[in-house]
Amino acid sequence: MKFVRQVTQLDWEDRLPHHQSQERWVKLIFDVEVDGKDGKAGSESLDVVLDPNEHQRYLWATEEEVRKEKSDDTILEYITPDNKTAKLVGFGLRRRDVVEVQ
C-alpha cells in the first residue's frame, strides 16, 4: 500500500446523547494505491476487512458513479455533501497527475 497524498481533512463537533461533553472529530481522507494478492491488479484480488462497528459493506466506484450517486443497483449516500466532494477532489487530483506525467 502506498499513500499518494492527503486529499482533505473534515472537522466537526458533535454532541452524542451518551456523551457528557461535545466530541471533536477529524476525518482524514487519503488517495492510496493498493496492490492486490501476489501483486495482481484489480479489486477482486484484494482482501478487504471492515470493522463491523463502523462499516457494513464497501464498494469500488468510478468518478462517474460518484457524480451520479449510483453504482450498478446501489444508491450512494453520503453523511454530508463534503464526503462526496472529497471523493471528487481525489479523482481530480489523480487525473491531474496523469495529465502532468504525459
Backbone as a chain_set.jsonl record, in Angstrom:
{"seq": "MKFVRQVTQLDWEDRLPHHQSQERWVKLIFDVEVDGKDGKAGSESLDVVLDPNEHQRYLWATEEEVRKEKSDDTILEYITPDNKTAKLVGFGLRRRDVVEVQ", "coords": {"N": [[0.852, -1.172, 0.0], [0.512, 2.221, -0.79], [0.6, 5.486, 0.283], [-0.537, 8.14, -1.459], [-1.31, 10.839, -1.287], [-2.705, 13.265, 1.008], [-6.036, 13.962, 0.661], [-8.062, 15.571, 1.754], [-9.238, 17.122, 4.817], [-11.729, 16.68, 7.147], [-13.465, 18.354, 9.66], [-15.4, 18.38, 12.629], [-17.76, 19.063, 15.259], [-19.575, 17.271, 17.683], [-22.337, 16.388, 19.638], [-23.17, 13.665, 21.155], [-25.919, 11.679, 22.369], [-25.125, 9.888, 24.45], [-22.758, 10.922, 25.351], [-21.123, 13.063, 27.644], [-19.954, 15.474, 27.124], [-19.19, 17.703, 24.401], [-17.936, 16.219, 21.462], [-14.994, 16.283, 19.492], [-14.309, 15.682, 16.151], [-12.2, 14.377, 13.617], [-11.715, 13.683, 10.293], [-9.629, 12.151, 8.123], [-8.866, 12.035, 4.742], [-7.44, 10.054, 2.322], [-5.614, 9.528, -0.735], [-4.852, 6.48, -1.965], [-2.685, 3.963, -3.178], [-3.045, 0.583, -3.945], [-1.802, -2.691, -3.999], [-2.938, -5.82, -5.183], [-3.436, -9.289, -4.201], [-0.483, -11.146, -4.469], [0.646, -9.156, -6.05], [-1.145, -8.678, -8.083], [-3.369, -6.764, -10.124], [-6.563, -5.104, -9.744], [-9.757, -5.075, -8.16], [-10.883, -7.476, -7.333], [-8.832, -8.991, -6.392], [-8.22, -8.264, -3.826], [-8.179, -8.469, -0.258], [-10.474, -7.228, 1.696], [-11.019, -5.921, 4.841], [-13.401, -5.07, 7.153], [-14.34, -2.999, 9.928], [-16.88, -4.06, 11.858], [-18.248, -2.439, 13.636], [-18.171, 0.036, 12.53], [-18.506, -0.045, 9.749], [-20.6, -1.48, 7.281], [-20.489, -2.51, 4.723], [-18.666, -2.359, 1.568], [-17.748, -0.776, -1.554], [-16.384, -0.482, -4.857], [-16.128, 2.425, -6.688], [-16.484, 4.376, -9.63], [-15.442, 7.646, -10.85], [-17.556, 8.773, -12.311], [-19.715, 7.29, -11.329], [-19.751, 8.156, -8.672], [-20.393, 10.849, -9.105], [-22.987, 10.542, -10.195], [-24.181, 9.365, -8.067], [-24.768, 6.666, -7.904], [-24.035, 3.246, -8.22], [-24.048, 0.592, -10.213], [-26.704, -1.19, -9.022], [-26.749, 0.075, -6.629], [-27.479, 2.765, -4.553], [-25.645, 5.602, -3.831], [-25.017, 7.091, -0.823], [-24.251, 9.859, 1.251], [-22.859, 11.005, 4.331], [-22.476, 13.717, 4.675], [-22.485, 16.467, 2.305], [-19.813, 17.206, 1.947], [-18.362, 14.83, 2.093], [-18.863, 13.533, -0.346], [-17.819, 15.474, -2.082], [-15.105, 15.37, -1.349], [-14.307, 12.903, -2.404], [-14.618, 13.406, -5.139], [-12.738, 15.443, -5.458], [-10.428, 13.967, -4.946], [-10.43, 12.206, -7.191], [-10.05, 14.162, -9.16], [-7.476, 15.17, -8.512], [-5.929, 12.902, -8.99], [-6.398, 12.552, -11.728], [-5.236, 14.901, -12.692], [-2.548, 14.384, -12.068], [-2.016, 12.308, -13.891], [-2.262, 13.646, -16.33], [-0.147, 15.513, -16.08], [2.08, 13.83, -16.12], [2.159, 12.77, -18.676]], "CA": [[0.0, 0.0, 0.0], [1.276, 3.467, -0.882], [-0.182, 6.709, 0.464], [-0.157, 9.093, -2.505], [-1.478, 12.197, -0.755], [-3.918, 13.551, 1.765], [-6.963, 14.689, -0.211], [-8.686, 16.629, 2.548], [-9.496, 16.864, 6.224], [-13.034, 17.167, 7.568], [-13.519, 18.55, 11.106], [-16.702, 18.776, 13.143], [-18.032, 18.781, 16.665], [-20.836, 16.55, 17.785], [-22.736, 16.014, 20.993], [-23.979, 12.456, 21.094], [-26.721, 11.533, 23.592], [-24.439, 9.142, 25.511], [-21.543, 11.643, 25.748], [-21.42, 14.179, 28.535], [-19.463, 16.718, 26.538], [-19.103, 17.719, 22.946], [-16.792, 15.497, 20.916], [-14.405, 16.843, 18.269], [-13.973, 14.622, 15.226], [-11.385, 14.724, 12.455], [-11.683, 12.604, 9.31], [-8.592, 12.368, 7.125], [-9.148, 11.265, 3.522], [-6.205, 9.87, 1.57], [-5.527, 8.824, -2.008], [-3.972, 5.358, -1.66], [-2.501, 2.935, -4.196], [-3.025, -0.722, -3.288], [-1.551, -3.877, -4.823], [-3.722, -6.977, -4.775], [-2.703, -10.502, -3.855], [0.616, -11.513, -5.366], [0.925, -8.06, -6.954], [-2.144, -8.605, -9.157], [-4.231, -5.576, -10.108], [-7.992, -5.389, -9.772], [-10.367, -5.129, -6.838], [-11.21, -8.844, -6.949], [-7.657, -9.623, -5.802], [-7.963, -7.651, -2.527], [-8.906, -8.907, 0.922], [-10.893, -6.034, 2.416], [-11.523, -6.249, 6.167], [-14.113, -3.927, 7.705], [-14.706, -3.018, 11.339], [-18.338, -4.116, 11.853], [-18.799, -1.349, 14.438], [-18.144, 1.274, 11.769], [-18.853, -0.216, 8.339], [-21.363, -2.681, 6.981], [-20.061, -3.029, 3.429], [-17.87, -1.433, 0.764], [-17.807, -0.996, -2.998], [-15.469, 0.309, -5.672], [-16.939, 3.289, -7.54], [-15.778, 5.266, -10.548], [-15.782, 9.061, -10.685], [-18.897, 8.992, -12.866], [-20.687, 6.716, -10.393], [-19.821, 9.073, -7.527], [-21.16, 12.019, -9.558], [-24.388, 10.151, -10.365], [-24.619, 8.811, -6.784], [-25.291, 5.33, -8.134], [-23.093, 2.266, -8.756], [-24.913, -0.548, -10.55], [-28.018, -1.038, -8.386], [-26.545, 0.656, -5.302], [-27.556, 4.221, -4.414], [-24.569, 6.094, -2.968], [-25.473, 8.125, 0.099], [-23.146, 10.435, 1.995], [-23.237, 11.608, 5.606], [-22.545, 15.148, 4.368], [-22.021, 16.766, 0.951], [-18.349, 17.274, 1.941], [-17.821, 13.494, 1.849], [-18.914, 13.322, -1.796], [-16.88, 16.424, -2.67], [-13.753, 14.871, -1.109], [-14.05, 11.837, -3.373], [-14.457, 14.028, -6.451], [-11.439, 16.133, -5.421], [-9.421, 12.92, -5.095], [-10.394, 11.813, -8.603], [-9.465, 15.275, -9.916], [-6.037, 15.2, -8.257], [-5.316, 11.76, -9.686], [-6.474, 12.86, -13.16], [-4.224, 15.94, -12.93], [-1.244, 13.712, -12.067], [-1.876, 11.566, -15.142], [-2.045, 14.641, -17.391], [1.181, 16.105, -15.909], [3.107, 12.839, -16.431], [2.18, 12.524, -20.125]], "C": [[0.899, 1.236, 0.0], [0.321, 4.642, -0.712], [0.326, 7.734, -0.537], [-0.211, 10.511, -1.969], [-2.689, 12.236, 0.175], [-4.799, 14.393, 0.862], [-7.601, 15.841, 0.548], [-8.797, 16.192, 3.997], [-10.845, 17.468, 6.556], [-13.049, 17.228, 9.089], [-14.945, 18.919, 11.507], [-16.795, 18.438, 14.62], [-19.422, 18.194, 16.759], [-21.111, 16.244, 19.252], [-23.684, 14.833, 20.856], [-24.723, 12.272, 22.415], [-25.983, 10.838, 24.737], [-23.111, 9.784, 25.936], [-21.927, 12.823, 26.625], [-20.965, 15.511, 27.955], [-19.427, 16.586, 25.023], [-17.829, 17.017, 22.499], [-16.302, 16.203, 19.66], [-13.93, 15.675, 17.418], [-13.125, 15.171, 14.081], [-11.358, 13.493, 11.551], [-10.656, 12.974, 8.248], [-8.883, 11.465, 5.937], [-7.893, 11.263, 2.666], [-6.465, 9.221, 0.223], [-4.469, 7.745, -1.784], [-3.888, 4.429, -2.857], [-2.318, 1.605, -3.477], [-2.744, -1.802, -4.318], [-2.396, -5.014, -4.276], [-2.832, -8.14, -4.389], [-1.65, -10.803, -4.91], [0.912, -10.426, -6.405], [-0.057, -7.9, -8.091], [-2.988, -7.343, -9.001], [-5.683, -6.023, -10.08], [-8.559, -5.592, -8.38], [-10.686, -6.549, -6.386], [-10.031, -9.552, -6.282], [-7.314, -9.043, -4.428], [-8.786, -8.328, -1.431], [-9.233, -7.66, 1.732], [-11.516, -6.471, 3.739], [-12.142, -4.984, 6.754], [-14.325, -4.102, 9.207], [-16.235, -2.988, 11.39], [-19.002, -3.044, 12.722], [-18.896, -0.05, 13.647], [-18.65, 1.143, 10.344], [-19.589, -1.528, 8.125], [-20.936, -3.326, 5.664], [-19.241, -1.969, 2.703], [-18.166, -1.7, -0.706], [-16.773, -0.11, -3.655], [-16.33, 1.115, -6.631], [-16.04, 4.15, -8.417], [-16.173, 6.71, -10.255], [-17.198, 9.336, -11.18], [-19.97, 8.443, -11.929], [-20.844, 7.599, -9.159], [-20.642, 10.298, -7.908], [-22.658, 11.71, -9.641], [-25.02, 9.615, -9.082], [-25.289, 7.449, -6.949], [-24.215, 4.458, -8.767], [-23.868, 0.969, -8.953], [-26.285, -0.309, -9.907], [-27.929, -0.379, -7.007], [-26.612, 2.174, -5.365], [-26.465, 4.637, -3.429], [-25.095, 7.25, -2.131], [-24.286, 8.587, 0.937], [-23.661, 11.077, 3.274], [-23.394, 13.119, 5.432], [-22.116, 15.35, 2.914], [-20.49, 16.813, 0.857], [-17.71, 15.91, 1.665], [-17.814, 13.17, 0.359], [-17.878, 14.223, -2.477], [-15.444, 15.93, -2.513], [-13.391, 13.776, -2.107], [-13.817, 12.42, -4.767], [-13.139, 14.796, -6.54], [-10.32, 15.114, -5.611], [-9.296, 12.435, -6.526], [-9.734, 12.898, -9.448], [-7.957, 15.358, -9.735], [-5.334, 14.069, -8.994], [-5.308, 12.009, -11.191], [-5.423, 13.901, -13.532], [-2.831, 15.329, -12.979], [-0.997, 12.974, -13.362], [-1.574, 12.515, -16.281], [-0.638, 15.209, -17.299], [2.286, 15.13, -16.307], [3.239, 12.66, -17.937], [2.926, 13.568, -20.89]], "O": [[1.911, 1.285, 0.699], [-0.646, 4.782, -1.461], [1.483, 8.15, -0.473], [0.717, 11.295, -2.166], [-3.564, 11.371, 0.135], [-4.362, 15.425, 0.351], [-7.672, 16.961, 0.041], [-8.492, 15.054, 4.351], [-11.085, 18.643, 6.278], [-12.683, 16.254, 9.747], [-15.617, 19.678, 10.808], [-16.021, 17.642, 15.151], [-20.328, 18.57, 16.015], [-20.205, 15.884, 20.003], [-24.849, 14.989, 20.489], [-24.22, 12.664, 23.468], [-26.207, 11.183, 25.897], [-22.413, 9.241, 26.794], [-22.928, 13.496, 26.381], [-21.534, 16.557, 28.269], [-19.61, 15.506, 24.459], [-16.768, 17.203, 23.095], [-17.107, 16.67, 18.855], [-13.232, 14.786, 17.905], [-13.324, 16.302, 13.638], [-11.02, 12.396, 11.994], [-10.797, 13.986, 7.56], [-9.118, 10.268, 6.103], [-7.35, 12.315, 2.327], [-7.418, 8.459, 0.061], [-3.325, 8.054, -1.452], [-4.904, 4.134, -3.486], [-1.544, 1.501, -2.525], [-3.365, -1.833, -5.381], [-2.554, -5.159, -3.064], [-1.617, -7.99, -4.265], [-1.918, -10.717, -6.108], [1.371, -10.728, -7.506], [0.159, -7.077, -8.98], [-3.282, -6.912, -7.886], [-5.992, -7.182, -10.358], [-7.923, -6.204, -7.522], [-10.753, -6.811, -5.185], [-10.212, -10.604, -5.67], [-6.227, -9.302, -3.911], [-9.936, -8.711, -1.647], [-8.354, -7.098, 2.386], [-12.433, -7.292, 3.757], [-11.483, -3.948, 6.84], [-14.472, -5.223, 9.694], [-16.835, -1.985, 11.002], [-20.192, -2.771, 12.562], [-19.618, 0.866, 14.043], [-19.168, 2.107, 9.781], [-19.244, -2.553, 8.713], [-21.013, -4.544, 5.51], [-19.133, -0.831, 3.159], [-18.759, -2.72, -1.057], [-16.339, 0.89, -3.082], [-17.179, 0.548, -7.319], [-14.972, 4.593, -7.992], [-17.117, 6.967, -9.508], [-17.953, 10.058, -10.529], [-21.019, 9.065, -11.754], [-21.955, 7.768, -8.656], [-21.491, 10.743, -7.135], [-23.491, 12.509, -9.214], [-26.235, 9.432, -9.009], [-26.239, 7.116, -6.241], [-23.561, 4.865, -9.727], [-24.29, 0.33, -7.989], [-26.95, 0.678, -10.223], [-28.931, -0.289, -6.299], [-25.888, 2.8, -6.14], [-26.372, 4.092, -2.329], [-25.558, 8.259, -2.663], [-23.419, 7.787, 1.289], [-24.762, 11.626, 3.303], [-24.321, 13.724, 5.971], [-21.448, 14.485, 2.349], [-19.928, 16.496, -0.192], [-16.634, 15.841, 1.07], [-16.85, 12.591, -0.142], [-17.145, 13.77, -3.356], [-14.646, 16.056, -3.441], [-12.263, 13.743, -2.6], [-12.924, 11.977, -5.489], [-12.494, 14.798, -7.589], [-9.37, 15.366, -6.352], [-8.185, 12.266, -7.03], [-8.949, 12.596, -10.347], [-7.232, 15.593, -10.701], [-4.259, 14.268, -9.559], [-4.319, 11.71, -11.86], [-4.788, 13.789, -14.581], [-2.017, 15.702, -13.825], [0.116, 13.004, -13.887], [-0.718, 12.225, -17.116], [0.018, 15.378, -18.328], [3.333, 15.562, -16.788], [4.342, 12.417, -18.427], [3.023, 13.485, -22.114]]}, "num_chains": 1, "name": "protein.A"}
